[in-house]
Amino acid sequence: MKRVYLSGPITGYDIAERTILFSYFEEFVNSLPQFEAVNPLHNGVPQQEDNREEHMRTDIRNLLGCDYIYMLPDWHKAEGCRLELSVATTCGILPIFCLEELRAEQECTAKEEEP
């Protein structure tokens, strides 16, 4: 199973709206065979404005256990997302920027696993 970390802006946004957005991408990733989404909104840390550092520490640990990082819309506007992308590329985690890229990766993964 290939793990895909979802990276998108959270701080400064309405958490209900972010939950809907992240859930949409989580469901899409999980619908692809051989892929499992890692959603930072489900990292076990309470969603409070004053614990950003704790979220980032937990999220980076979760990211390091992934094979891919999927950059959600407007990722470039968030400092945390830019940090996650930098960590990912430095550690050899493949960045994905659109759903078509993820579908293509899924097809390649399926072909690699054929006997």
N, C-alpha and C positions, 0 to 999 in steps of 0.2 A: 504494500500500500504506500503510495507516494503522498506525502503531507504537503499541503499548500497553506502557507500563512497569509492571512488577509490583512493588508496594510492600507488604512485609510484614515482621514482626519476624524478625530473624536473630540479633542479638547476645544471648547468654545462653540460646539454645535449642540443642538437639541438632541438629548440622548435617545428619545423615542424615535426621532427621524433616523438617527445613526443605527439604532437597533433594526429598523426595517431594512435599511440599505445593506448592512452587513449580513442579515438573515437571507436576503435575496441571493447574494453572492455565495454564502455558505451552502444554501440549497443547490445552487447550480454546480458548484465544485463537487459536492457529495453525490450528485446525480451521475457523475462520470465514473465509470468503472476504474478501479485502481487508484482513486484519489480520495483524500480525506481533508476537509477544510479545518484550519485552526483559526478560530474566531477570537480576537483579543477581548471582545466583550464578554466572553465566557472564561476568563482567565482566573476566576476565583477571588479577584480583588474587588471590594465594593466600589461602585461607581460614585466617587465623591471628588469634588473639584480639588481638594487639598492633598490628594495622594497620587499625583501624576508620576512622581519618581518611582513609587512602588509599582505602578502599572508598567512603566517603561522597563524596569528591571525584570519583572515577570514576563513581559512580552518578548524581550530580547532572549531570555532563556527559552521560551517556547519557539521563537523563530529559529534558533540554532538547531532545533530538532526537526526542521523541515527540509524538504527537497526543493521547494519553490517558494517564492514570495509573489503574491498577486497584488499589484498596485491598483487600488480602487480609484474611481474618479476624484480629481482634485488632490491627489496625494502630494503633489508638488507644493501645495500651499501649507503643508504641515511640517513643522520641524521634526516631530517624532517619526513621520513617514520617511523623511529624507535620511534620518539616522538609521532606521530599519533597513532601507535600501542599501546604504553604505555598508552596514554590517553584513547583510546578505551577500552582496557582491564580493566583499573581502573574503568571506568564508566559503565561497563557491556555491552559494544557493542561487539558483537560476531565477532571474526576475521575469515576470509575465505582466504585460501591460494591457492586454485585451483578451476577451473571451475566446476569440479565434485562435490566439496563440496557445491557450490552455487546451482547446480541442485538438490542435495539432500535436501537442505534447502527449495527450491521451492516446492518439492514434499511434505515435511512435512507441510509446510504452507498451501498448498492446502487441505491436509487431515484435518487439524485443522479447516478449514473454512467450511467443508462439514456439512450439517445438520444432 
